[in-house]
Amino acid sequence: MKARIPQGMGGGPQNMNAMLRQAQKMQEDMAALQADLETREYDVSAGGGMVEVKINGKREILSISVKPEIVDPDDIETMEDIIVAAVNEAIKRVDAESESEMQKITGGFGGMQGLF
């Protein structure tokens, strides 16, 4: 008994070659996008604009600005908390943008980055 494979499923070398070309194109697109994402810069603020963080797509902090009004020698802990919140928000923004842009290329396939 012979099994019949539906049209478009499996197939011969032509389908495999087309699939490999498509995967290679996706890999090239992802590499180009990753390079672009790494050059982007993001400005994020916290504490009502009292702390501003500039971060790049490599998740490197480029600068932190603190408004003088928030500097209270008797309450350093609040300033530290706001700086941490700003840095964490900056990292989240980079990650969210990177994920969103990659999904445009991969069509939402989870974990495709790890395959290439």
C-alpha positions in Angstrom: 0.0 0.0 0.0 1.4 3.4 -1.0 0.8 6.4 1.1 -0.2 9.5 -0.7 1.3 12.8 0.4 -1.0 15.7 -0.1 0.0 18.4 -2.6 2.4 20.9 -1.0 3.4 18.6 1.8 6.8 17.1 1.7 7.7 17.1 -1.9 11.0 16.7 -3.7 14.2 18.6 -3.9 12.5 21.7 -5.4 10.3 22.2 -2.3 13.3 21.6 0.0 15.5 24.0 -1.9 12.8 26.7 -1.8 12.3 26.1 1.9 16.1 26.4 2.5 16.3 29.6 0.4 13.4 31.1 2.5 15.1 30.1 5.7 18.4 31.6 4.6 16.6 34.9 3.6 14.9 35.0 7.0 18.3 34.5 8.7 19.8 37.3 6.6 16.9 39.6 7.4 17.1 38.8 11.1 20.9 39.5 11.2 20.4 42.9 9.4 17.5 43.8 11.8 19.6 42.8 14.8 22.4 45.1 13.6 19.9 47.9 13.2 18.3 47.3 16.6 21.7 47.5 18.3 22.4 51.0 16.9 19.0 52.4 18.1 18.9 54.6 21.2 16.0 55.0 23.6 15.2 57.7 26.1 13.2 56.6 29.1 12.2 58.5 32.2 10.9 57.6 35.7 9.8 59.4 38.7 7.7 62.0 36.8 10.7 62.8 34.6 13.1 63.2 37.5 15.4 60.5 36.2 16.2 60.0 32.5 18.1 57.0 31.1 19.5 56.7 27.6 20.1 53.2 26.5 21.1 51.6 23.2 19.8 48.4 21.5 22.7 46.4 23.0 21.2 47.2 26.4 24.1 49.4 27.3 23.3 52.5 29.5 24.7 55.5 27.6 23.7 58.1 30.2 21.6 58.8 33.3 20.4 62.3 34.1 19.0 63.2 37.5 17.1 66.4 38.2 18.5 68.3 41.1 15.1 68.5 42.8 15.2 64.7 43.5 18.6 64.8 45.3 17.8 64.7 49.0 20.8 63.7 51.2 18.3 62.5 53.8 16.5 60.2 51.3 19.0 58.7 49.0 17.0 55.5 48.9 14.1 57.1 47.0 16.5 58.4 44.3 18.1 55.0 44.0 14.7 53.3 43.6 13.8 55.7 40.8 17.1 55.2 39.0 16.6 51.4 39.2 13.0 51.8 37.9 14.2 53.9 35.0 17.0 51.5 34.1 14.6 48.5 34.3 12.0 50.3 32.1 14.7 51.2 29.6 15.7 47.5 29.3 12.1 46.4 29.0 11.6 48.9 26.1 14.6 47.6 24.2 13.5 44.0 24.7 9.9 44.8 23.7 11.0 46.7 20.5 13.4 43.9 19.6 10.8 41.2 20.0 8.2 43.2 18.1 10.5 43.8 15.2 11.8 40.2 15.0 8.2 38.9 15.0 7.6 40.9 11.8 10.3 38.8 10.2 9.6 35.4 11.7 5.8 35.7 11.5 5.6 35.1 15.2 7.4 31.7 15.3 8.7 31.5 18.8 12.3 30.7 19.2 13.3 31.2 15.6 16.3 33.3 16.6 17.9 30.3 18.2 17.7 28.2 15.1 19.8 30.6 13.0 
